[in-house]
Amino acid sequence: MRKIDLLPEPLTASRFAQFGEVISANGASYPINGGTTQRFHRQATVERNDGEAIISVFQAQPRSLPMKITMMERHPLGSQAFLPCDDQPYLVLVCLGDNAPDPDTLRLFSVQGQGVNYHAGTWHFPLLSLEAVRNFWVVDRVGHGNNLDEHSFSDDVEITISEYRSHSE
């Protein structure tokens, strides 16, 4: 059996670029509304392939570590953005792959104060809230066609998330 033990790395735009976009109030901005608001413009692009962009709220239950990863999912017809409603840390697990997720490309990111927008077709694990029930604003696609692929890993690959340290540690 092949074992993969994942440790989270801090989320940055350059590290996450092959999977999607980082959404945050960092970087270039400009004042609007008579100088009372800073606009951090065009943080992500909604990919929707002939569907509609919708906004939902997902309520994620806390996960316990260590945790075995048995599946990944992707949305081939549109991007999917997750924007936390608070500033508590969470984890993002992604990987590359055409018809199935490639375990050799797994990346685990530690996220705090940022959101993510997965590119259409990016393999990812469902929300990984760590300490409490958390709400996330979600922007994704609805419309014709199957926009959800799920893949279960075979028993000969064991993937675990075993450790977490917050950004402040």
C-alpha positions in Angstrom: 0.0 0.0 0.0 1.2 3.5 -0.9 0.9 6.0 2.0 0.6 9.7 1.5 0.7 11.9 4.6 -0.2 15.5 3.9 0.9 18.6 5.9 -0.7 22.0 5.1 1.3 24.7 3.4 0.3 28.4 3.6 -2.0 29.5 0.7 -0.5 31.9 -1.7 -1.6 33.0 -5.2 1.5 31.5 -6.9 1.2 28.2 -5.1 -2.5 27.8 -5.8 -2.4 29.1 -9.5 -2.6 25.8 -11.2 -5.8 24.9 -9.2 -7.6 28.3 -9.1 -7.5 31.8 -7.7 -7.0 33.1 -4.2 -9.6 35.7 -3.1 -8.5 38.2 -0.5 -8.4 41.9 0.5 -4.7 42.0 -0.2 -2.8 43.5 -3.1 -3.7 46.3 -5.5 -6.9 48.3 -4.7 -8.4 51.6 -5.4 -10.8 53.9 -3.5 -14.5 54.1 -4.5 -17.7 55.6 -3.0 -16.1 58.9 -2.2 -13.1 57.3 -0.6 -15.1 55.4 2.0 -14.4 51.9 0.5 -11.4 50.2 -1.0 -12.1 48.0 -4.0 -9.9 44.9 -4.5 -11.0 44.4 -8.1 -11.5 41.2 -10.0 -10.2 38.7 -7.5 -11.6 35.7 -9.5 -13.4 34.9 -12.7 -16.6 32.8 -12.7 -16.3 30.0 -15.3 -19.8 28.9 -16.2 -20.0 27.2 -19.7 -23.6 28.2 -20.7 -24.9 28.0 -17.2 -25.8 30.6 -14.6 -23.6 31.9 -11.8 -25.4 31.4 -8.5 -24.5 32.3 -4.8 -25.2 29.8 -2.0 -24.3 29.3 1.6 -22.7 26.0 2.6 -22.5 25.1 6.3 -19.5 22.9 6.9 -19.3 20.6 9.9 -16.0 20.4 11.8 -13.6 17.6 10.8 -11.2 15.8 13.2 -7.6 15.1 12.4 -6.0 12.8 11.6 -8.3 12.2 8.8 -8.3 9.6 6.0 -9.1 11.0 2.5 -11.1 8.5 0.4 -12.5 10.6 -2.4 -12.2 13.8 -4.4 -14.7 15.8 -6.6 -14.6 18.3 -9.4 -17.0 20.5 -11.4 -16.1 20.2 -15.1 -18.5 22.8 -16.4 -17.8 25.7 -14.1 -15.6 27.2 -11.4 -16.5 27.1 -7.7 -15.6 29.8 -5.2 -15.6 29.4 -1.4 -15.6 32.6 0.7 -15.6 32.0 4.5 -18.0 34.1 6.6 -15.4 34.5 9.3 -11.7 34.6 9.7 -11.1 31.2 11.2 -8.6 28.8 9.6 -9.7 26.0 7.3 -7.9 23.6 4.9 -8.1 23.2 1.1 -7.1 19.9 -0.5 -6.6 19.9 -4.3 -4.8 17.9 -7.0 -4.4 17.6 -10.7 -5.7 14.9 -13.0 -7.6 14.5 -16.2 -10.1 11.6 -15.8 -9.2 10.9 -12.2 -7.3 12.7 -9.4 -3.6 12.1 -9.4 -2.5 11.4 -5.8 1.1 12.4 -6.7 0.0 16.0 -7.2 -2.0 16.4 -4.0 -1.5 19.8 -2.3 -2.9 20.7 1.1 -3.2 24.4 1.9 -3.8 26.2 5.2 -6.2 29.1 4.7 -7.1 32.0 6.9 -8.7 35.3 5.9 -8.9 34.2 2.2 -11.2 32.5 -0.1 -10.5 30.2 -3.1 -12.0 29.9 -6.6 -11.4 26.4 -8.1 -10.9 26.4 -11.9 -13.4 24.3 -13.7 -12.3 20.7 -13.6 -10.0 21.0 -10.5 -10.1 18.0 -8.3 -10.8 19.0 -4.6 -11.9 17.6 -1.4 -15.1 19.0 0.2 -14.9 21.7 2.8 -12.5 21.1 5.7 -13.6 23.2 8.6 -11.4 22.4 11.6 -12.9 23.6 14.9 -16.5 24.5 14.6 -19.5 24.6 12.2 -18.6 27.3 9.6 -20.6 29.1 6.9 -19.1 29.8 3.5 -20.5 31.9 0.6 -20.3 29.8 -2.5 -20.4 31.0 -6.1 -20.7 28.3 -8.7 -22.6 27.2 -11.8 -26.1 25.8 -12.2 -27.5 24.7 -15.6 -27.7 21.9 -18.1 -25.1 19.1 -18.0 -23.4 17.1 -15.3 -21.3 19.5 -13.3 -20.1 17.0 -10.6 -17.6 14.1 -10.9 -16.7 12.2 -7.8 -13.8 9.7 -7.6 -13.0 7.3 -4.8 -9.4 6.3 -4.2 -8.6 2.6 -4.4 -7.6 0.7 -1.3 -3.9 0.6 -2.4 -3.6 4.3 -1.8 -3.9 5.7 1.8 -4.0 9.4 2.1 -4.2 11.1 5.5 -4.1 14.6 6.9 -2.3 14.1 10.1 -1.3 17.5 11.5 -2.4 21.1 11.5 -0.7 24.3 12.7 -2.4 27.6 12.4 -0.7 30.6 10.6 0.1 32.1 14.0 2.1 29.1 15.3 
